[in-house]
Amino acid sequence: ALELLHNASLVHDDVVDESTERRGQLSVNAIFNIK
């Protein structure tokens, strides 16, 4: 459960920061074109 919470916080951070990369790969934000 903690890993799921951690991953959700990373996705949230990418959306808020409008990041396109996470750990050298496209972020969820970039893949699904979330604005």
PyMOL commands that set and color helices and strands:
alter all, ss='L'
color gray80, all
select helices_A, chain A and resi 2-17+28-31
alter helices_A, ss='H'
color red, helices_A
select strands_A, chain A and resi 21-22+25-26
alter strands_A, ss='S'
color yellow, strands_A
deselect
rebuild
show_as cartoon
